[in-house]
Amino acid sequence: MSIKLVSSKVEIMPSQFVIENNENIHDIYSFKNEIGAGSFAVVYKAIHKVTQKVRAIKRIMKDRRTKGVEKTLLQEIAILKSIVIFQ
């Protein structure tokens, strides 16, 4: 596993992100409840069917994408790849 515990911090490593997957996402995850929504995306709680690990999955509504939204998404991805979550 690539999570490092540094004192009271949990560091999420870029290797934890799924970059590309050609399988149907519903074959990999069991989707549970909606945990958040914004103007161009909805976030769901999901459970990986093999590992049983809980994940948050963001579904981006393609019909609401604009150049500004794409820029925001790329910035968000960059932030998430370097994030440190405090417990």
C-alpha positions in Angstrom: 0.0 0.0 0.0 1.3 3.5 -0.8 -0.2 5.5 2.1 2.5 6.9 4.3 1.8 7.8 7.9 3.8 10.9 8.9 2.9 11.8 12.5 -0.8 12.6 12.5 -1.0 13.0 8.7 -2.0 10.6 6.0 -0.4 11.2 2.7 -2.2 10.1 -0.4 0.3 9.1 -3.1 -0.3 9.7 -6.8 0.0 5.9 -7.4 -3.4 5.5 -5.6 -5.3 7.3 -8.4 -6.7 5.3 -11.3 -5.3 6.9 -14.4 -7.0 4.7 -17.0 -9.2 1.7 -17.0 -11.1 0.2 -19.9 -13.5 -1.9 -17.8 -17.0 -0.9 -16.9 -16.8 0.9 -13.6 -19.9 -0.9 -12.4 -18.1 -4.2 -12.8 -15.3 -2.9 -10.4 -17.3 -0.9 -7.8 -20.6 -1.1 -6.0 -22.0 2.4 -5.9 -23.7 3.5 -2.7 -25.1 6.9 -1.8 -24.4 10.3 -3.3 -22.1 12.2 -0.9 -21.8 15.5 -2.8 -22.6 17.4 -5.9 -21.5 20.5 -7.7 -22.3 22.3 -10.9 -20.6 19.8 -13.2 -20.1 16.6 -11.1 -21.6 14.3 -8.5 -19.5 12.3 -5.9 -20.6 8.9 -4.8 -19.5 6.5 -2.1 -18.4 3.3 -3.7 -16.9 0.0 -2.6 -14.3 -1.9 -4.6 -15.8 -5.3 -5.3 -12.5 -7.2 -4.8 -10.7 -5.3 -2.0 -13.9 -4.0 -0.3 -12.1 -0.6 0.1 -14.3 2.4 0.3 -13.7 5.1 -2.3 -15.2 8.4 -3.4 -15.9 8.4 -7.1 -16.6 11.7 -9.0 -18.9 11.4 -12.0 -18.3 14.3 -14.3 -21.3 15.4 -16.4 -19.9 15.7 -19.9 -22.8 17.8 -21.2 -21.8 20.5 -18.7 -18.1 20.6 -19.6 -16.6 23.8 -20.8 -13.0 25.0 -21.2 -13.2 26.6 -17.8 -14.5 23.4 -16.2 -11.8 21.3 -17.9 -9.2 23.7 -16.5 -10.7 23.5 -13.0 -10.8 19.6 -13.3 -7.1 19.5 -14.2 -6.3 21.8 -11.3 -8.3 19.6 -9.0 -6.5 16.5 -10.2 -3.2 18.1 -9.6 -4.2 19.1 -6.1 -5.6 15.6 -5.3 -2.4 14.0 -6.5 -0.4 16.0 -4.0 -2.9 16.3 -1.1 -2.1 15.6 2.5 -5.2 14.8 4.7 -5.1 15.6 8.4 -6.8 13.2 10.7 
